[in-house]
């Protein structure tokens, strides 16, 4: 599936339309694209839905779900989200849980604050909670958290995002 098809599969919203507009341009994933470029991320849940695997972002100092920039070899946004999650958590056996969950717009930590936004297409992935995470260069910590006890110093929309992924898991 192409990135455009992935985003078009989301329910209609103004932000979805913004992402579709950006995806119509050759530089949609270019970090230098202003005022925004498309990124991909994933909520990683344990198979039983009791835990979420989070990274403590080195630049932001906050707990968040893994994700980042789309690379030329990624193909689909889901591929980029999975690759980023593997790179940032060290957990390789990540399985997709359907198509994109939603789209979120936030300031990109790849540039000075306010200079560029990430139009982040977010997915859900499943992993075995027994998997041992490994800290990457982009973070200071990575670990499993009970979904009912997420860290206080997390990005503000983490709890609703985890709830959305759990809703999908539980069908």
FENCOR-V562432 format. One record per residue. N is the residue number from 1. RES is the residue in one letter. D_CENTER is the distance of its C-alpha to the mean C-alpha in Angstrom with 1 decimal. Layout:
N,RES,D_CENTER  N,RES,D_CENTER
This chain:
1,X,17.7  2,X,17.2  3,X,14.2  4,X,16.8  5,X,17.6  6,X,14.1  7,X,13.8  8,X,17.5  9,X,16.9  10,X,15.2  11,X,17.9  12,X,19.6  13,X,18.7  14,X,19.4  15,X,15.9  16,X,15.5  17,X,18.8  18,X,17.8  19,X,14.9  20,X,17.6  21,X,20.0  22,X,18.0  23,X,17.3  24,X,21.1  25,X,21.5  26,X,21.7  27,X,19.8  28,X,16.7  29,X,14.5  30,X,17.0  31,X,16.2  32,X,19.6  33,X,19.2  34,X,20.2  35,X,19.6  36,X,16.0  37,X,14.0  38,X,11.1  39,X,7.9  40,X,5.0  41,X,1.5  42,X,3.4  43,X,6.2  44,X,9.0  45,X,12.3  46,X,15.8  47,X,17.9  48,X,20.0  49,X,17.3  50,X,18.8  51,X,16.2  52,X,12.6  53,X,11.7  54,X,10.7  55,X,11.2  56,X,13.6  57,X,12.7  58,X,16.0  59,X,16.4  60,X,15.2  61,X,16.8  62,X,14.4  63,X,12.5  64,X,8.8  65,X,5.9  66,X,5.4  67,X,4.1  68,X,6.9  69,X,9.8  70,X,11.0  71,X,14.2  72,X,17.4  73,X,17.6  74,X,14.3  75,X,15.9  76,X,13.4  77,X,9.9  78,X,9.4  79,X,11.2  80,X,9.1  81,X,5.9  82,X,8.7  83,X,10.5  84,X,8.1  85,X,7.8  86,X,11.6  87,X,12.4  88,X,11.0  89,X,12.4  90,X,15.3  91,X,14.9  92,X,15.7  93,X,16.5  94,X,13.2  95,X,14.0  96,X,12.3  97,X,13.0  98,X,13.9  99,X,12.4  100,X,9.7  101,X,9.7  102,X,9.8  103,X,9.4  104,X,9.4  105,X,11.6  106,X,11.9  107,X,14.0  108,X,12.7  109,X,13.8  110,X,15.0  111,X,18.1  112,X,20.5  113,X,19.4  114,X,19.9  115,X,20.4  116,X,17.2  117,X,14.3  118,X,10.8  119,X,10.5  120,X,6.7  121,X,6.7  122,X,4.6  123,X,6.2  124,X,8.1  125,X,9.8  126,X,13.1  127,X,15.0  128,X,18.4  129,X,18.7  130,X,21.5  131,X,19.2  132,X,19.7  133,X,16.8  134,X,17.6  135,X,16.8  136,X,15.8  137,X,17.2  138,X,14.2  139,X,14.6  140,X,17.7  141,X,16.9  142,X,14.7  143,X,15.9  144,X,16.0  145,X,16.6  146,X,18.5  147,X,16.6  148,X,19.8  149,X,19.8  150,X,16.6  151,X,17.4  152,X,19.1  153,X,17.7  154,X,14.0  155,X,12.2  156,X,14.2  157,X,12.0  158,X,10.6  159,X,13.6  160,X,13.4  161,X,9.8  162,X,11.1  163,X,14.3  164,X,12.9  165,X,11.5  166,X,14.9  167,X,16.8  168,X,15.6  169,X,16.5  170,X,19.8  171,X,20.5
